[in-house]
Amino acid sequence: AGPSAVVLVGSSKITLWKTMKEDLAPFEPLNCGFGGARSKDLLEFMPKLVLKHSPRLVVYYCGINDLHFGAEVEVPVANLRRFAENLREAMPTAKLLVLAMNQAPLHFALGLEEKI
């Protein structure tokens, strides 16, 4: 992707967004999400998932899997802050759009509704 790219990173909600190109037209989004992603994974793989594409905009959705695997809410929040700082340092003109975690029926089944 070129320097005008929109890169989306995160967990399965990003990966499974099948109508992303149509929904975000005329932008040309690059789906770099992967199922099971935790916020620490996005930090670790940021150079390969995000920085190598030189995006103008990064869309971030992550944190649910952190909670699912027992992390307190402070963990994905701290990792998001680090992600934002790393992005600002590496690409000062890039923008970051954070999609909020939302409750879904599965979250209630897993007992996560209190954490979200």
CYANA upper distance limits for C-alpha pairs under 8 A (distance plus 0.5 A):
  1 ALA  CA      5 ALA  CA      6.17
  1 ALA  CA     30 LEU  CA      7.91
  1 ALA  CA     53 HIS  CA      5.96
  1 ALA  CA     54 SER  CA      8.16
  1 ALA  CA     55 PRO  CA      8.27
  2 GLY  CA     53 HIS  CA      6.98
  2 GLY  CA     54 SER  CA      7.21
  2 GLY  CA     55 PRO  CA      7.69
  3 PRO  CA     53 HIS  CA      7.52
  3 PRO  CA     54 SER  CA      5.57
  3 PRO  CA     55 PRO  CA      5.86
  3 PRO  CA     56 ARG  CA      6.84
  4 SER  CA     54 SER  CA      8.21
  4 SER  CA     55 PRO  CA      6.34
  4 SER  CA     56 ARG  CA      5.86
  4 SER  CA     57 LEU  CA      8.46
  5 ALA  CA     27 PHE  CA      8.17
  5 ALA  CA     28 GLU  CA      6.95
  5 ALA  CA     29 PRO  CA      6.95
  5 ALA  CA     30 LEU  CA      7.66
  5 ALA  CA     53 HIS  CA      7.64
  5 ALA  CA     54 SER  CA      7.57
  5 ALA  CA     55 PRO  CA      5.00
  5 ALA  CA     56 ARG  CA      6.34
  5 ALA  CA     57 LEU  CA      7.35
  6 VAL  CA     27 PHE  CA      7.56
  6 VAL  CA     28 GLU  CA      6.99
  6 VAL  CA     29 PRO  CA      5.23
  6 VAL  CA     30 LEU  CA      6.60
  6 VAL  CA     55 PRO  CA      6.02
  6 VAL  CA     56 ARG  CA      6.72
  6 VAL  CA     57 LEU  CA      5.38
  6 VAL  CA     58 VAL  CA      6.38
  6 VAL  CA     59 VAL  CA      7.92
  7 VAL  CA     29 PRO  CA      6.26
  7 VAL  CA     30 LEU  CA      5.30
  7 VAL  CA     31 ASN  CA      6.73
  7 VAL  CA     32 CYS  CA      7.21
  7 VAL  CA     50 VAL  CA      7.11
  7 VAL  CA     53 HIS  CA      8.28
  7 VAL  CA     55 PRO  CA      6.66
  7 VAL  CA     57 LEU  CA      6.90
  7 VAL  CA     58 VAL  CA      5.40
  7 VAL  CA     59 VAL  CA      6.70
  8 LEU  CA     14 ILE  CA      7.43
  8 LEU  CA     29 PRO  CA      7.49
  8 LEU  CA     30 LEU  CA      6.63
  8 LEU  CA     31 ASN  CA      5.65
  8 LEU  CA     32 CYS  CA      6.15
  8 LEU  CA     33 GLY  CA      7.02
  8 LEU  CA     58 VAL  CA      6.25
  8 LEU  CA     59 VAL  CA      5.05
  8 LEU  CA     60 TYR  CA      6.60
  8 LEU  CA     61 TYR  CA      8.48
  9 VAL  CA     14 ILE  CA      7.18
  9 VAL  CA     31 ASN  CA      7.21
  9 VAL  CA     32 CYS  CA      5.48
  9 VAL  CA     33 GLY  CA      4.98
  9 VAL  CA     34 PHE  CA      8.26
  9 VAL  CA     42 LEU  CA      7.96
  9 VAL  CA     49 LEU  CA      7.86
  9 VAL  CA     50 VAL  CA      8.26
  9 VAL  CA     58 VAL  CA      7.88
  9 VAL  CA     59 VAL  CA      6.71
  9 VAL  CA     60 TYR  CA      5.71
  9 VAL  CA     61 TYR  CA      6.92
  9 VAL  CA     62 CYS  CA      8.45
 10 GLY  CA     14 ILE  CA      6.31
 10 GLY  CA     15 THR  CA      8.06
 10 GLY  CA     32 CYS  CA      7.83
 10 GLY  CA     33 GLY  CA      5.11
 10 GLY  CA     34 PHE  CA      6.91
 10 GLY  CA     35 GLY  CA      8.47
 10 GLY  CA     37 ALA  CA      6.62
 10 GLY  CA     38 ARG  CA      8.23
 10 GLY  CA     39 SER  CA      8.45
 10 GLY  CA     42 LEU  CA      7.61
 10 GLY  CA     60 TYR  CA      6.33
 10 GLY  CA     61 TYR  CA      5.16
 10 GLY  CA     62 CYS  CA      5.44
 11 SER  CA     15 THR  CA      6.95
 11 SER  CA     33 GLY  CA      6.00
 11 SER  CA     34 PHE  CA      5.66
 11 SER  CA     35 GLY  CA      5.39
 11 SER  CA     36 GLY  CA      6.15
 11 SER  CA     37 ALA  CA      5.12
 11 SER  CA     38 ARG  CA      7.63
 11 SER  CA     61 TYR  CA      7.15
 11 SER  CA     62 CYS  CA      6.31
 11 SER  CA     65 ASN  CA      8.23
 12 SER  CA     16 LEU  CA      6.17
 12 SER  CA     33 GLY  CA      7.19
 12 SER  CA     34 PHE  CA      6.27
 12 SER  CA     35 GLY  CA      4.70
 12 SER  CA     36 GLY  CA      7.03
 12 SER  CA     37 ALA  CA      7.98
 13 LYS  CA     17 TRP  CA      6.76
 13 LYS  CA     35 GLY  CA      8.49
 13 LYS  CA     61 TYR  CA      8.17
 14 ILE  CA     31 ASN  CA      7.49
 14 ILE  CA     32 CYS  CA      8.34
 14 ILE  CA     33 GLY  CA      5.78
 14 ILE  CA     34 PHE  CA      7.91
 14 ILE  CA     61 TYR  CA      7.63
 15 THR  CA     31 ASN  CA      7.20
 15 THR  CA     32 CYS  CA      7.77
 15 THR  CA     33 GLY  CA      5.23
 15 THR  CA     34 PHE  CA      5.95
 15 THR  CA     35 GLY  CA      7.02
 19 THR  CA     23 ASP  CA      6.40
 20 MET  CA     24 LEU  CA      6.42
 20 MET  CA     29 PRO  CA      7.72
 21 LYS  CA     25 ALA  CA      6.40
 21 LYS  CA     27 PHE  CA      8.09
 21 LYS  CA     28 GLU  CA      6.95
 21 LYS  CA     29 PRO  CA      6.68
 24 LEU  CA     28 GLU  CA      7.80
 24 LEU  CA     29 PRO  CA      7.54
 32 CYS  CA     49 LEU  CA      6.46
 32 CYS  CA     50 VAL  CA      8.32
 33 GLY  CA     37 ALA  CA      8.16
 36 GLY  CA     65 ASN  CA      6.77
 37 ALA  CA     41 ASP  CA      6.54
 37 ALA  CA     42 LEU  CA      7.64
 37 ALA  CA     62 CYS  CA      7.57
 37 ALA  CA     65 ASN  CA      7.14
 38 ARG  CA     42 LEU  CA      7.24
 38 ARG  CA     62 CYS  CA      6.81
 38 ARG  CA     63 GLY  CA      6.55
 38 ARG  CA     64 ILE  CA      8.12
 38 ARG  CA     65 ASN  CA      6.00
 38 ARG  CA     66 ASP  CA      5.86
 38 ARG  CA     76 PRO  CA      8.37
 39 SER  CA     43 LEU  CA      7.05
 39 SER  CA     62 CYS  CA      6.30
 39 SER  CA     63 GLY  CA      6.31
 39 SER  CA     66 ASP  CA      7.35
 39 SER  CA     76 PRO  CA      6.05
 39 SER  CA     79 ASN  CA      6.31
 39 SER  CA     80 LEU  CA      7.36
 40 LYS  CA     44 GLU  CA      6.72
 40 LYS  CA     76 PRO  CA      8.27
 40 LYS  CA     79 ASN  CA      6.84
 41 ASP  CA     45 PHE  CA      6.50
 42 LEU  CA     46 MET  CA      6.00
 42 LEU  CA     49 LEU  CA      8.33
 42 LEU  CA     83 PHE  CA      8.17
 43 LEU  CA     79 ASN  CA      7.70
 43 LEU  CA     82 ARG  CA      8.11
 43 LEU  CA     83 PHE  CA      6.40
 45 PHE  CA     49 LEU  CA      6.31
 46 MET  CA     50 VAL  CA      5.73
 46 MET  CA     51 LEU  CA      6.85
 46 MET  CA     83 PHE  CA      8.50
 47 PRO  CA     51 LEU  CA      5.23
 47 PRO  CA     52 LYS  CA      6.50
 48 LYS  CA     52 LYS  CA      6.23
 49 LEU  CA     53 HIS  CA      8.18
 50 VAL  CA     54 SER  CA      7.56
 50 VAL  CA     55 PRO  CA      7.65
 50 VAL  CA     58 VAL  CA      8.09
 51 LEU  CA     55 PRO  CA      7.74
 51 LEU  CA     87 LEU  CA      8.39
 51 LEU  CA     90 ALA  CA      8.11
 51 LEU  CA     91 MET  CA      8.37
 54 SER  CA     91 MET  CA      8.18
 55 PRO  CA     94 ALA  CA      7.03
 56 ARG  CA     93 THR  CA      7.55
 56 ARG  CA     94 ALA  CA      5.05
 56 ARG  CA     95 LYS  CA      6.65
 57 LEU  CA     94 ALA  CA      6.01
 57 LEU  CA     95 LYS  CA      5.21
 57 LEU  CA     96 LEU  CA      6.34
 57 LEU  CA     97 LEU  CA      7.79
 58 VAL  CA     94 ALA  CA      7.83
 58 VAL  CA     95 LYS  CA      6.73
 58 VAL  CA     96 LEU  CA      5.39
 58 VAL  CA     97 LEU  CA      6.63
 59 VAL  CA     96 LEU  CA      6.52
 59 VAL  CA     97 LEU  CA      5.26
 59 VAL  CA     98 VAL  CA      6.40
 59 VAL  CA     99 LEU  CA      7.64
 60 TYR  CA     96 LEU  CA      7.74
 60 TYR  CA     97 LEU  CA      6.65
 60 TYR  CA     98 VAL  CA      5.31
 60 TYR  CA     99 LEU  CA      6.50
 61 TYR  CA     98 VAL  CA      6.72
 61 TYR  CA     99 LEU  CA      5.68
 61 TYR  CA    100 ALA  CA      7.43
 61 TYR  CA    101 MET  CA      7.67
 62 CYS  CA     76 PRO  CA      8.04
 62 CYS  CA    101 MET  CA      7.75
 63 GLY  CA     67 LEU  CA      7.02
 63 GLY  CA     76 PRO  CA      5.68
 63 GLY  CA     77 VAL  CA      8.38
 63 GLY  CA    101 MET  CA      7.50
 64 ILE  CA     68 HIS  CA      6.64
 64 ILE  CA    101 MET  CA      7.17
 65 ASN  CA     69 PHE  CA      6.65
 66 ASP  CA     70 GLY  CA      7.08
 66 ASP  CA     71 ALA  CA      5.85
 66 ASP  CA     72 GLU  CA      8.35
 66 ASP  CA     75 VAL  CA      8.03
 66 ASP  CA     76 PRO  CA      7.06
 67 LEU  CA     71 ALA  CA      5.37
 67 LEU  CA     72 GLU  CA      6.81
 67 LEU  CA     73 VAL  CA      7.17
 67 LEU  CA    112 LEU  CA      7.55
 67 LEU  CA    115 LYS  CA      7.83
 68 HIS  CA    110 LEU  CA      7.86
 68 HIS  CA    112 LEU  CA      7.41
 71 ALA  CA     75 VAL  CA      6.77
 72 GLU  CA     76 PRO  CA      8.46
 72 GLU  CA    115 LYS  CA      8.27
 73 VAL  CA     77 VAL  CA      7.00
 73 VAL  CA    115 LYS  CA      7.09
 73 VAL  CA    116 ILE  CA      8.41
 74 GLU  CA     78 ALA  CA      6.44
 75 VAL  CA     79 ASN  CA      6.71
 76 PRO  CA     80 LEU  CA      6.46
 77 VAL  CA     81 ARG  CA      6.83
 78 ALA  CA     82 ARG  CA      6.84
 79 ASN  CA     83 PHE  CA      6.55
 80 LEU  CA     84 ALA  CA      6.64
 81 ARG  CA     85 GLU  CA      6.66
 82 ARG  CA     86 ASN  CA      6.50
 83 PHE  CA     87 LEU  CA      6.60
 84 ALA  CA     88 ARG  CA      6.59
 84 ALA  CA     96 LEU  CA      7.68
 85 GLU  CA     89 GLU  CA      6.61
 86 ASN  CA     90 ALA  CA      6.57
 87 LEU  CA     91 MET  CA      6.06
 87 LEU  CA     92 PRO  CA      7.57
 87 LEU  CA     94 ALA  CA      7.87
 88 ARG  CA     92 PRO  CA      5.01
 88 ARG  CA     93 THR  CA      7.91
 88 ARG  CA     94 ALA  CA      7.63
101 MET  CA    116 ILE  CA      7.44
102 ASN  CA    116 ILE  CA      7.53
103 GLN  CA    107 HIS  CA      6.54
103 GLN  CA    108 PHE  CA      8.13
103 GLN  CA    113 GLU  CA      7.11
103 GLN  CA    116 ILE  CA      7.38
104 ALA  CA    108 PHE  CA      7.46
105 PRO  CA    109 ALA  CA      7.02
106 LEU  CA    110 LEU  CA      6.69
107 HIS  CA    111 GLY  CA      6.58
107 HIS  CA    112 LEU  CA      5.54
107 HIS  CA    113 GLU  CA      6.42
108 PHE  CA    112 LEU  CA      6.40
108 PHE  CA    113 GLU  CA      5.94
112 LEU  CA    116 ILE  CA      7.12
